[in-house]
Amino acid sequence: MRLSEHFTLGEFTFSEAATRRGLDNTPNSTVIRNLCRVAAVMEAIRMLLNKNTIVVHSGYRSEALNTAVGGVVTSAHCYGLACDFVCSKFGTPGEVALAVMESDIEYDQLILEYGWVHVGLAQDGLPLRHETLTKRSPAAPYEIGIRP
């Protein structure tokens, strides 16, 4: 199923961890609607990044999968409201995150993580926080601002 011109439901729900563990990662209709919103944001990010191919590392995670991979209980991934991705033809994850941060693209959270960028949206009706964070280490997990 195509969520947008360049993104499919399959790439937003595929998980090697789920496959290895035999976990169902099938989204419900509410999650699919949210993934369509994320795909629209990812299309805007793709345009910003000179139309370069974006590789999705993680989109939707069922509650069981999120627990299995050590995700936080409040993860936007569980609602189909987040995407972890890279765009190596544009640049490093830091360069990608900086480009998104400096753009007018609407997001709730933008996190430079360990080798990828996380973009998260707010649930319908909730205000955007426009948080920009850099995940560092378990001892000091977040630092405000993204520095490539």
C-alpha positions, 0 to 999 in steps of 0.5 A: 500500500502506498502512503505517498508518492515515495513511501509505502506502508511496507517500509514504515512497518517492516522490522527485522526485530519483529520478524526474528521474534515472531512479533506482529507489527500490523497497524490498525486504521488509526495508525495507518492514518497517522503513517500517512501524515508522517509520509507527507512530512517525509515527502517534504523532507525528501524535497528539502534534501534535493529529492534524494532517496530516504531510507526508513529504518523504523516507522510504526512499532507495535507495543510488543515490538517497541518493548522488545527493542527497548523503546520508551513507553511514550514512543511516537513510533507506537502511534505511527507518528515517527520515522527514523531515517537516513539520506546518505546522498544528501549528507550525514545524519547531522547534516540532514537533521540540521537542514530539517531544523532550519527549514519550515517543516512542521514536526514535534520532535527532531532527534539526531540519534546514533547514525540516523534522524528521528522525526516525530509528529504530535497527535491530532489536536496537540500543539507541536513542541518543535523540540530539537534534540541530540541523543548522546549516551545513556548517562546523558541521553539528550542535549538541546539543539542539534550539532552536526 
